[in-house]
Amino acid sequence: MTLEEDAKKLLLQVKDSGSGKSIINLGWIDQVQIKPPKAIVRLNLPDFAQSQRERIAIETRETL
């Protein structure tokens, strides 16, 4: 398993506050690159979820 796959598994814990579904399952992650000690995650949130951007970014950093 690659580091990116491991990261995506961890990101299943980060949820949309409205539906309770993970940002991975919702397709809100465009890119995950892991190059220790850095992790690059590109979010692709729909317009209605933009108000959650900061919370999701913080939870993503803390999770990884």
N, CA, C, O and CB atoms as a CASP TS submission, in Angstrom:
PFRMAT TS
TARGET T0000
AUTHOR 0000-0000-0000
METHOD Language model
MODEL 1
PARENT N/A
ATOM      1  N   MET     1       0.842  -1.179   0.000  1.00  0.00           N
ATOM      2  CA  MET     1       0.000   0.000   0.000  1.00  0.00           C
ATOM      3  C   MET     1       0.889   1.246   0.000  1.00  0.00           C
ATOM      4  O   MET     1       1.889   1.303   0.716  1.00  0.00           O
ATOM      5  CB  MET     1      -0.959  -0.004   1.223  1.00  0.00           C
ATOM      6  N   THR     2       0.520   2.235  -0.802  1.00  0.00           N
ATOM      7  CA  THR     2       1.318   3.447  -0.905  1.00  0.00           C
ATOM      8  C   THR     2       0.978   4.420   0.225  1.00  0.00           C
ATOM      9  O   THR     2      -0.033   4.262   0.910  1.00  0.00           O
ATOM     10  CB  THR     2       1.098   4.115  -2.268  1.00  0.00           C
ATOM     11  N   LEU     3       1.814   5.402   0.407  1.00  0.00           N
ATOM     12  CA  LEU     3       1.554   6.430   1.417  1.00  0.00           C
ATOM     13  C   LEU     3       0.271   7.199   1.091  1.00  0.00           C
ATOM     14  O   LEU     3      -0.472   7.585   1.993  1.00  0.00           O
ATOM     15  CB  LEU     3       2.748   7.402   1.516  1.00  0.00           C
ATOM     16  N   GLU     4       0.016   7.418  -0.198  1.00  0.00           N
ATOM     17  CA  GLU     4      -1.190   8.128  -0.606  1.00  0.00           C
ATOM     18  C   GLU     4      -2.445   7.336  -0.241  1.00  0.00           C
ATOM     19  O   GLU     4      -3.437   7.905   0.215  1.00  0.00           O
ATOM     20  CB  GLU     4      -1.160   8.406  -2.111  1.00  0.00           C
ATOM     21  N   GLU     5      -2.393   6.021  -0.446  1.00  0.00           N
ATOM     22  CA  GLU     5      -3.529   5.160  -0.077  1.00  0.00           C
ATOM     23  C   GLU     5      -3.744   5.169   1.434  1.00  0.00           C
ATOM     24  O   GLU     5      -4.879   5.211   1.909  1.00  0.00           O
ATOM     25  CB  GLU     5      -3.298   3.711  -0.570  1.00  0.00           C
ATOM     26  N   ASP     6      -2.648   5.129   2.176  1.00  0.00           N
ATOM     27  CA  ASP     6      -2.751   5.205   3.640  1.00  0.00           C
ATOM     28  C   ASP     6      -3.381   6.528   4.062  1.00  0.00           C
ATOM     29  O   ASP     6      -4.226   6.561   4.957  1.00  0.00           O
ATOM     30  CB  ASP     6      -1.359   5.044   4.295  1.00  0.00           C
ATOM     31  N   ALA     7      -2.972   7.609   3.424  1.00  0.00           N
ATOM     32  CA  ALA     7      -3.512   8.933   3.745  1.00  0.00           C
ATOM     33  C   ALA     7      -5.001   8.993   3.443  1.00  0.00           C
ATOM     34  O   ALA     7      -5.767   9.541   4.235  1.00  0.00           O
ATOM     35  CB  ALA     7      -2.769  10.027   2.961  1.00  0.00           C
ATOM     36  N   LYS     8      -5.420   8.444   2.323  1.00  0.00           N
ATOM     37  CA  LYS     8      -6.846   8.448   1.972  1.00  0.00           C
ATOM     38  C   LYS     8      -7.665   7.648   2.975  1.00  0.00           C
ATOM     39  O   LYS     8      -8.792   8.024   3.300  1.00  0.00           O
ATOM     40  CB  LYS     8      -7.052   7.883   0.564  1.00  0.00           C
ATOM     41  N   LYS     9      -7.109   6.552   3.463  1.00  0.00           N
ATOM     42  CA  LYS     9      -7.806   5.783   4.500  1.00  0.00           C
ATOM     43  C   LYS     9      -7.996   6.631   5.750  1.00  0.00           C
ATOM     44  O   LYS     9      -9.070   6.628   6.353  1.00  0.00           O
ATOM     45  CB  LYS     9      -7.027   4.496   4.843  1.00  0.00           C
ATOM     46  N   LEU    10      -6.958   7.351   6.134  1.00  0.00           N
ATOM     47  CA  LEU    10      -7.055   8.222   7.308  1.00  0.00           C
ATOM     48  C   LEU    10      -8.078   9.340   7.087  1.00  0.00           C
ATOM     49  O   LEU    10      -8.799   9.724   8.007  1.00  0.00           O
ATOM     50  CB  LEU    10      -5.681   8.825   7.639  1.00  0.00           C
ATOM     51  N   LEU    11      -8.130   9.852   5.863  1.00  0.00           N
ATOM     52  CA  LEU    11      -9.036  10.963   5.567  1.00  0.00           C
ATOM     53  C   LEU    11     -10.503  10.539   5.537  1.00  0.00           C
ATOM     54  O   LEU    11     -11.389  11.390   5.460  1.00  0.00           O
ATOM     55  CB  LEU    11      -8.665  11.587   4.241  1.00  0.00           C
ATOM     56  N   LEU    12     -10.765   9.253   5.597  1.00  0.00           N
ATOM     57  CA  LEU    12     -12.153   8.792   5.728  1.00  0.00           C
ATOM     58  C   LEU    12     -12.779   9.289   7.029  1.00  0.00           C
ATOM     59  O   LEU    12     -14.002   9.310   7.168  1.00  0.00           O
ATOM     60  CB  LEU    12     -12.215   7.255   5.670  1.00  0.00           C
ATOM     61  N   GLN    13     -11.936   9.689   7.980  1.00  0.00           N
ATOM     62  CA  GLN    13     -12.414  10.196   9.271  1.00  0.00           C
ATOM     63  C   GLN    13     -12.921  11.637   9.180  1.00  0.00           C
ATOM     64  O   GLN    13     -13.680  12.078  10.044  1.00  0.00           O
ATOM     65  CB  GLN    13     -11.300  10.113  10.304  1.00  0.00           C
ATOM     66  N   VAL    14     -12.511  12.370   8.149  1.00  0.00           N
ATOM     67  CA  VAL    14     -12.905  13.774   8.005  1.00  0.00           C
ATOM     68  C   VAL    14     -14.259  13.800   7.297  1.00  0.00           C
ATOM     69  O   VAL    14     -14.390  13.328   6.168  1.00  0.00           O
ATOM     70  CB  VAL    14     -11.820  14.605   7.203  1.00  0.00           C
ATOM     71  N   LYS    15     -15.262  14.356   7.973  1.00  0.00           N
ATOM     72  CA  LYS    15     -16.644  14.273   7.493  1.00  0.00           C
ATOM     73  C   LYS    15     -17.225  15.637   7.132  1.00  0.00           C
ATOM     74  O   LYS    15     -16.833  16.673   7.670  1.00  0.00           O
ATOM     75  CB  LYS    15     -17.514  13.617   8.543  1.00  0.00           C
ATOM     76  N   ASP    16     -18.170  15.594   6.206  1.00  0.00           N
ATOM     77  CA  ASP    16     -19.007  16.745   5.888  1.00  0.00           C
ATOM     78  C   ASP    16     -19.973  16.920   7.060  1.00  0.00           C
ATOM     79  O   ASP    16     -20.575  15.952   7.524  1.00  0.00           O
ATOM     80  CB  ASP    16     -19.779  16.551   4.512  1.00  0.00           C
ATOM     81  N   SER    17     -20.117  18.145   7.530  1.00  0.00           N
ATOM     82  CA  SER    17     -20.976  18.371   8.692  1.00  0.00           C
ATOM     83  C   SER    17     -22.457  18.194   8.366  1.00  0.00           C
ATOM     84  O   SER    17     -23.250  17.907   9.262  1.00  0.00           O
ATOM     85  CB  SER    17     -20.740  19.760   9.246  1.00  0.00           C
ATOM     86  N   GLY    18     -22.841  18.360   7.109  1.00  0.00           N
ATOM     87  CA  GLY    18     -24.247  18.229   6.739  1.00  0.00           C
ATOM     88  C   GLY    18     -24.690  16.791   6.586  1.00  0.00           C
ATOM     89  O   GLY    18     -25.686  16.381   7.182  1.00  0.00           O
ATOM     90  N   SER    19     -23.968  16.025   5.799  1.00  0.00           N
ATOM     91  CA  SER    19     -24.376  14.648   5.499  1.00  0.00           C
ATOM     92  C   SER    19     -23.739  13.618   6.425  1.00  0.00           C
ATOM     93  O   SER    19     -24.256  12.512   6.580  1.00  0.00           O
ATOM     94  CB  SER    19     -24.030  14.313   4.070  1.00  0.00           C
ATOM     95  N   GLY    20     -22.612  13.983   7.041  1.00  0.00           N
ATOM     96  CA  GLY    20     -21.884  13.024   7.869  1.00  0.00           C
ATOM     97  C   GLY    20     -21.034  12.066   7.054  1.00  0.00           C
ATOM     98  O   GLY    20     -20.418  11.160   7.615  1.00  0.00           O
ATOM     99  N   LYS    21     -20.989  12.252   5.736  1.00  0.00           N
ATOM    100  CA  LYS    21     -20.178  11.389   4.868  1.00  0.00           C
ATOM    101  C   LYS    21     -18.747  11.914   4.819  1.00  0.00           C
ATOM    102  O   LYS    21     -18.499  13.102   5.025  1.00  0.00           O
ATOM    103  CB  LYS    21     -20.782  11.316   3.435  1.00  0.00           C
ATOM    104  N   SER    22     -17.811  11.007   4.542  1.00  0.00           N
ATOM    105  CA  SER    22     -16.406  11.410   4.488  1.00  0.00           C
ATOM    106  C   SER    22     -16.133  12.235   3.235  1.00  0.00           C
ATOM    107  O   SER    22     -16.798  12.087   2.210  1.00  0.00           O
ATOM    108  CB  SER    22     -15.487  10.174   4.524  1.00  0.00           C
ATOM    109  N   ILE    23     -15.142  13.103   3.347  1.00  0.00           N
ATOM    110  CA  ILE    23     -14.772  13.936   2.201  1.00  0.00           C
ATOM    111  C   ILE    23     -14.192  13.087   1.067  1.00  0.00           C
ATOM    112  O   ILE    23     -14.227  13.496  -0.093  1.00  0.00           O
ATOM    113  CB  ILE    23     -13.757  15.012   2.627  1.00  0.00           C
ATOM    114  N   ILE    24     -13.667  11.923   1.394  1.00  0.00           N
ATOM    115  CA  ILE    24     -13.175  10.993   0.372  1.00  0.00           C
ATOM    116  C   ILE    24     -14.351  10.425  -0.406  1.00  0.00           C
ATOM    117  O   ILE    24     -14.355  10.446  -1.637  1.00  0.00           O
ATOM    118  CB  ILE    24     -12.343   9.849   1.013  1.00  0.00           C
ATOM    119  N   ASN    25     -15.352   9.916   0.311  1.00  0.00           N
ATOM    120  CA  ASN    25     -16.512   9.315  -0.346  1.00  0.00           C
ATOM    121  C   ASN    25     -17.314  10.342  -1.145  1.00  0.00           C
ATOM    122  O   ASN    25     -17.945   9.993  -2.143  1.00  0.00           O
ATOM    123  CB  ASN    25     -17.411   8.653   0.689  1.00  0.00           C
ATOM    124  N   LEU    26     -17.295  11.587  -0.721  1.00  0.00           N
ATOM    125  CA  LEU    26     -18.003  12.636  -1.436  1.00  0.00           C
ATOM    126  C   LEU    26     -17.232  13.130  -2.666  1.00  0.00           C
ATOM    127  O   LEU    26     -17.776  13.868  -3.488  1.00  0.00           O
ATOM    128  CB  LEU    26     -18.276  13.794  -0.503  1.00  0.00           C
ATOM    129  N   GLY    27     -15.973  12.723  -2.787  1.00  0.00           N
ATOM    130  CA  GLY    27     -15.157  13.132  -3.928  1.00  0.00           C
ATOM    131  C   GLY    27     -14.630  14.549  -3.808  1.00  0.00           C
ATOM    132  O   GLY    27     -14.357  15.197  -4.819  1.00  0.00           O
ATOM    133  N   TRP    28     -14.483  15.036  -2.583  1.00  0.00           N
ATOM    134  CA  TRP    28     -14.033  16.408  -2.351  1.00  0.00           C
ATOM    135  C   TRP    28     -12.521  16.536  -2.288  1.00  0.00           C
ATOM    136  O   TRP    28     -12.004  17.627  -2.047  1.00  0.00           O
ATOM    137  CB  TRP    28     -14.628  16.929  -1.078  1.00  0.00           C
ATOM    138  N   ILE    29     -11.807  15.444  -2.498  1.00  0.00           N
ATOM    139  CA  ILE    29     -10.343  15.458  -2.533  1.00  0.00           C
ATOM    140  C   ILE    29      -9.908  15.207  -3.970  1.00  0.00           C
ATOM    141  O   ILE    29     -10.201  14.156  -4.540  1.00  0.00           O
ATOM    142  CB  ILE    29      -9.728  14.384  -1.559  1.00  0.00           C
ATOM    143  N   ASP    30      -9.209  16.178  -4.555  1.00  0.00           N
ATOM    144  CA  ASP    30      -8.713  16.034  -5.920  1.00  0.00           C
ATOM    145  C   ASP    30      -7.369  15.329  -5.966  1.00  0.00           C
ATOM    146  O   ASP    30      -7.096  14.553  -6.881  1.00  0.00           O
ATOM    147  CB  ASP    30      -8.601  17.391  -6.580  1.00  0.00           C
ATOM    148  N   GLN    31      -6.539  15.602  -4.981  1.00  0.00           N
ATOM    149  CA  GLN    31      -5.162  15.112  -5.051  1.00  0.00           C
ATOM    150  C   GLN    31      -4.623  14.892  -3.650  1.00  0.00           C
ATOM    151  O   GLN    31      -4.868  15.683  -2.740  1.00  0.00           O
ATOM    152  CB  GLN    31      -4.263  16.099  -5.825  1.00  0.00           C
ATOM    153  N   VAL    32      -3.885  13.802  -3.496  1.00  0.00           N
ATOM    154  CA  VAL    32      -3.138  13.541  -2.264  1.00  0.00           C
ATOM    155  C   VAL    32      -1.738  13.134  -2.679  1.00  0.00           C
ATOM    156  O   VAL    32      -1.555  12.149  -3.394  1.00  0.00           O
ATOM    157  CB  VAL    32      -3.826  12.426  -1.376  1.00  0.00           C
ATOM    158  N   GLN    33      -0.747  13.897  -2.229  1.00  0.00           N
ATOM    159  CA  GLN    33       0.659  13.569  -2.465  1.00  0.00           C
ATOM    160  C   GLN    33       1.361  13.555  -1.115  1.00  0.00           C
ATOM    161  O   GLN    33       1.244  14.498  -0.333  1.00  0.00           O
ATOM    162  CB  GLN    33       1.338  14.592  -3.451  1.00  0.00           C
ATOM    163  N   ILE    34       2.078  12.499  -0.856  1.00  0.00           N
ATOM    164  CA  ILE    34       2.838  12.387   0.386  1.00  0.00           C
ATOM    165  C   ILE    34       4.317  12.313   0.013  1.00  0.00           C
ATOM    166  O   ILE    34       4.768  11.389  -0.665  1.00  0.00           O
ATOM    167  CB  ILE    34       2.391  11.127   1.229  1.00  0.00           C
ATOM    168  N   LYS    35       5.046  13.313   0.476  1.00  0.00           N
ATOM    169  CA  LYS    35       6.496  13.354   0.303  1.00  0.00           C
ATOM    170  C   LYS    35       7.062  13.768   1.656  1.00  0.00           C
ATOM    171  O   LYS    35       7.294  14.948   1.916  1.00  0.00           O
ATOM    172  CB  LYS    35       6.940  14.354  -0.863  1.00  0.00           C
ATOM    173  N   PRO    36       7.281  12.754   2.527  1.00  0.00           N
ATOM    174  CA  PRO    36       7.685  13.067   3.901  1.00  0.00           C
ATOM    175  C   PRO    36       8.808  14.101   3.948  1.00  0.00           C
ATOM    176  O   PRO    36       9.775  14.005   3.193  1.00  0.00           O
ATOM    177  CB  PRO    36       8.127  11.798   4.618  1.00  0.00           C
ATOM    178  N   PRO    37       8.682  15.066   4.813  1.00  0.00           N
ATOM    179  CA  PRO    37       7.685  15.224   5.874  1.00  0.00           C
ATOM    180  C   PRO    37       6.442  16.003   5.451  1.00  0.00           C
ATOM    181  O   PRO    37       5.665  16.425   6.307  1.00  0.00           O
ATOM    182  CB  PRO    37       8.311  15.907   7.044  1.00  0.00           C
ATOM    183  N   LYS    38       6.239  16.203   4.138  1.00  0.00           N
ATOM    184  CA  LYS    38       5.106  17.000   3.672  1.00  0.00           C
ATOM    185  C   LYS    38       3.982  16.116   3.140  1.00  0.00           C
ATOM    186  O   LYS    38       4.209  15.027   2.612  1.00  0.00           O
ATOM    187  CB  LYS    38       5.558  17.978   2.589  1.00  0.00           C
ATOM    188  N   ALA    39       2.762  16.625   3.300  1.00  0.00           N
ATOM    189  CA  ALA    39       1.579  16.026   2.681  1.00  0.00           C
ATOM    190  C   ALA    39       0.854  17.147   1.950  1.00  0.00           C
ATOM    191  O   ALA    39       0.574  18.198   2.526  1.00  0.00           O
ATOM    192  CB  ALA    39       0.640  15.322   3.751  1.00  0.00           C
ATOM    193  N   ILE    40       0.557  16.918   0.696  1.00  0.00           N
ATOM    194  CA  ILE    40      -0.166  17.903  -0.108  1.00  0.00           C
ATOM    195  C   ILE    40      -1.535  17.321  -0.433  1.00  0.00           C
ATOM    196  O   ILE    40      -1.646  16.248  -1.026  1.00  0.00           O
ATOM    197  CB  ILE    40       0.622  18.273  -1.418  1.00  0.00           C
ATOM    198  N   VAL    41      -2.571  18.047  -0.036  1.00  0.00           N
ATOM    199  CA  VAL    41      -3.944  17.616  -0.279  1.00  0.00           C
ATOM    200  C   VAL    41      -4.667  18.768  -0.963  1.00  0.00           C
ATOM    201  O   VAL    41      -4.679  19.892  -0.460  1.00  0.00           O
ATOM    202  CB  VAL    41      -4.669  17.192   1.056  1.00  0.00           C
ATOM    203  N   ARG    42      -5.264  18.482  -2.102  1.00  0.00           N
ATOM    204  CA  ARG    42      -6.021  19.512  -2.829  1.00  0.00           C
ATOM    205  C   ARG    42      -7.511  19.221  -2.653  1.00  0.00           C
ATOM    206  O   ARG    42      -8.014  18.173  -3.057  1.00  0.00           O
ATOM    207  CB  ARG    42      -5.628  19.545  -4.360  1.00  0.00           C
ATOM    208  N   LEU    43      -8.195  20.184  -2.037  1.00  0.00           N
ATOM    209  CA  LEU    43      -9.638  20.076  -1.839  1.00  0.00           C
ATOM    210  C   LEU    43     -10.373  20.599  -3.068  1.00  0.00           C
ATOM    211  O   LEU    43      -9.917  21.532  -3.729  1.00  0.00           O
ATOM    212  CB  LEU    43     -10.078  20.850  -0.577  1.00  0.00           C
ATOM    213  N   ASN    44     -11.507  19.990  -3.361  1.00  0.00           N
ATOM    214  CA  ASN    44     -12.387  20.456  -4.431  1.00  0.00           C
ATOM    215  C   ASN    44     -13.806  20.456  -3.870  1.00  0.00           C
ATOM    216  O   ASN    44     -14.602  19.558  -4.146  1.00  0.00           O
ATOM    217  CB  ASN    44     -12.271  19.549  -5.727  1.00  0.00           C
ATOM    218  N   LEU    45     -14.100  21.478  -3.082  1.00  0.00           N
ATOM    219  CA  LEU    45     -15.401  21.540  -2.423  1.00  0.00           C
ATOM    220  C   LEU    45     -16.438  22.194  -3.324  1.00  0.00           C
ATOM    221  O   LEU    45     -16.131  23.153  -4.032  1.00  0.00           O
ATOM    222  CB  LEU    45     -15.297  22.302  -1.103  1.00  0.00           C
ATOM    223  N   PRO    46     -17.672  21.677  -3.300  1.00  0.00           N
ATOM    224  CA  PRO    46     -18.747  22.346  -4.032  1.00  0.00           C
ATOM    225  C   PRO    46     -19.092  23.669  -3.352  1.00  0.00           C
ATOM    226  O   PRO    46     -18.724  23.899  -2.200  1.00  0.00           O
ATOM    227  CB  PRO    46     -20.001  21.438  -4.122  1.00  0.00           C
ATOM    228  N   ASP    47     -19.797  24.528  -4.070  1.00  0.00           N
ATOM    229  CA  ASP    47     -20.126  25.854  -3.534  1.00  0.00           C
ATOM    230  C   ASP    47     -20.798  25.787  -2.166  1.00  0.00           C
ATOM    231  O   ASP    47     -20.469  26.570  -1.275  1.00  0.00           O
ATOM    232  CB  ASP    47     -21.028  26.590  -4.501  1.00  0.00           C
ATOM    233  N   PHE    48     -21.737  24.858  -1.994  1.00  0.00           N
ATOM    234  CA  PHE    48     -22.477  24.811  -0.731  1.00  0.00           C
ATOM    235  C   PHE    48     -21.615  24.391   0.457  1.00  0.00           C
ATOM    236  O   PHE    48     -22.021  24.573   1.605  1.00  0.00           O
ATOM    237  CB  PHE    48     -23.638  23.865  -0.860  1.00  0.00           C
ATOM    238  N   ALA    49     -20.447  23.840   0.201  1.00  0.00           N
ATOM    239  CA  ALA    49     -19.572  23.373   1.282  1.00  0.00           C
ATOM    240  C   ALA    49     -18.415  24.334   1.568  1.00  0.00           C
ATOM    241  O   ALA    49     -17.586  24.050   2.432  1.00  0.00           O
ATOM    242  CB  ALA    49     -19.017  22.006   0.936  1.00  0.00           C
ATOM    243  N   GLN    50     -18.345  25.443   0.872  1.00  0.00           N
ATOM    244  CA  GLN    50     -17.231  26.376   1.051  1.00  0.00           C
ATOM    245  C   GLN    50     -17.132  26.898   2.480  1.00  0.00           C
ATOM    246  O   GLN    50     -16.037  27.214   2.947  1.00  0.00           O
ATOM    247  CB  GLN    50     -17.374  27.542   0.095  1.00  0.00           C
ATOM    248  N   SER    51     -18.247  26.991   3.171  1.00  0.00           N
ATOM    249  CA  SER    51     -18.213  27.475   4.553  1.00  0.00           C
ATOM    250  C   SER    51     -17.471  26.511   5.479  1.00  0.00           C
ATOM    251  O   SER    51     -17.090  26.894   6.585  1.00  0.00           O
ATOM    252  CB  SER    51     -19.632  27.694   5.066  1.00  0.00           C
ATOM    253  N   GLN    52     -17.263  25.279   5.048  1.00  0.00           N
ATOM    254  CA  GLN    52     -16.561  24.270   5.848  1.00  0.00           C
ATOM    255  C   GLN    52     -15.078  24.177   5.511  1.00  0.00           C
ATOM    256  O   GLN    52     -14.346  23.422   6.153  1.00  0.00           O
ATOM    257  CB  GLN    52     -17.205  22.918   5.651  1.00  0.00           C
ATOM    258  N   ARG    53     -14.631  24.923   4.528  1.00  0.00           N
ATOM    259  CA  ARG    53     -13.265  24.786   4.015  1.00  0.00           C
ATOM    260  C   ARG    53     -12.216  24.849   5.131  1.00  0.00           C
ATOM    261  O   ARG    53     -11.352  23.977   5.212  1.00  0.00           O
ATOM    262  CB  ARG    53     -12.987  25.875   2.985  1.00  0.00           C
ATOM    263  N   GLU    54     -12.282  25.854   5.976  1.00  0.00           N
ATOM    264  CA  GLU    54     -11.280  26.015   7.030  1.00  0.00           C
ATOM    265  C   GLU    54     -11.296  24.839   8.006  1.00  0.00           C
ATOM    266  O   GLU    54     -10.242  24.320   8.373  1.00  0.00           O
ATOM    267  CB  GLU    54     -11.516  27.322   7.786  1.00  0.00           C
ATOM    268  N   ARG    55     -12.485  24.423   8.421  1.00  0.00           N
ATOM    269  CA  ARG    55     -12.605  23.285   9.353  1.00  0.00           C
ATOM    270  C   ARG    55     -12.050  22.017   8.711  1.00  0.00           C
ATOM    271  O   ARG    55     -11.307  21.272   9.349  1.00  0.00           O
ATOM    272  CB  ARG    55     -14.087  23.068   9.774  1.00  0.00           C
ATOM    273  N   ILE    56     -12.405  21.770   7.460  1.00  0.00           N
ATOM    274  CA  ILE    56     -11.928  20.568   6.772  1.00  0.00           C
ATOM    275  C   ILE    56     -10.411  20.608   6.617  1.00  0.00           C
ATOM    276  O   ILE    56      -9.748  19.586   6.794  1.00  0.00           O
ATOM    277  CB  ILE    56     -12.601  20.430   5.391  1.00  0.00           C
ATOM    278  N   ALA    57      -9.856  21.765   6.291  1.00  0.00           N
ATOM    279  CA  ALA    57      -8.399  21.896   6.158  1.00  0.00           C
ATOM    280  C   ALA    57      -7.703  21.604   7.486  1.00  0.00           C
ATOM    281  O   ALA    57      -6.691  20.904   7.519  1.00  0.00           O
ATOM    282  CB  ALA    57      -8.027  23.309   5.665  1.00  0.00           C
ATOM    283  N   ILE    58      -8.242  22.137   8.568  1.00  0.00           N
ATOM    284  CA  ILE    58      -7.648  21.906   9.887  1.00  0.00           C
ATOM    285  C   ILE    58      -7.731  20.429  10.257  1.00  0.00           C
ATOM    286  O   ILE    58      -6.741  19.842  10.694  1.00  0.00           O
ATOM    287  CB  ILE    58      -8.351  22.765  10.960  1.00  0.00           C
ATOM    288  N   GLU    59      -8.898  19.828  10.085  1.00  0.00           N
ATOM    289  CA  GLU    59      -9.063  18.400  10.413  1.00  0.00           C
ATOM    290  C   GLU    59      -8.166  17.520   9.545  1.00  0.00           C
ATOM    291  O   GLU    59      -7.644  16.510  10.019  1.00  0.00           O
ATOM    292  CB  GLU    59     -10.531  17.978  10.237  1.00  0.00           C
ATOM    293  N   THR    60      -7.984  17.894   8.284  1.00  0.00           N
ATOM    294  CA  THR    60      -7.112  17.133   7.391  1.00  0.00           C
ATOM    295  C   THR    60      -5.672  17.191   7.883  1.00  0.00           C
ATOM    296  O   THR    60      -4.988  16.169   7.940  1.00  0.00           O
ATOM    297  CB  THR    60      -7.207  17.668   5.951  1.00  0.00           C
ATOM    298  N   ARG    61      -5.209  18.401   8.242  1.00  0.00           N
ATOM    299  CA  ARG    61      -3.838  18.541   8.778  1.00  0.00           C
ATOM    300  C   ARG    61      -3.660  17.715  10.042  1.00  0.00           C
ATOM    301  O   ARG    61      -2.666  17.004  10.193  1.00  0.00           O
ATOM    302  CB  ARG    61      -3.517  20.022   9.073  1.00  0.00           C
ATOM    303  N   GLU    62      -4.629  17.811  10.952  1.00  0.00           N
ATOM    304  CA  GLU    62      -4.524  17.083  12.216  1.00  0.00           C
ATOM    305  C   GLU    62      -4.567  15.568  12.000  1.00  0.00           C
ATOM    306  O   GLU    62      -3.870  14.824  12.690  1.00  0.00           O
ATOM    307  CB  GLU    62      -5.649  17.508  13.163  1.00  0.00           C
ATOM    308  N   THR    63      -5.360  15.120  11.070  1.00  0.00           N
ATOM    309  CA  THR    63      -5.508  13.694  10.801  1.00  0.00           C
ATOM    310  C   THR    63      -4.244  13.109  10.188  1.00  0.00           C
ATOM    311  O   THR    63      -3.828  12.005  10.537  1.00  0.00           O
ATOM    312  CB  THR    63      -6.693  13.453   9.878  1.00  0.00           C
ATOM    313  N   LEU    64      -3.638  13.855   9.274  1.00  0.00           N
ATOM    314  CA  LEU    64      -2.426  13.347   8.626  1.00  0.00           C
ATOM    315  C   LEU    64      -1.189  13.603   9.463  1.00  0.00           C
ATOM    316  O   LEU    64      -0.085  13.236   9.060  1.00  0.00           O
ATOM    317  CB  LEU    64      -2.255  13.977   7.259  1.00  0.00           C
TER
END
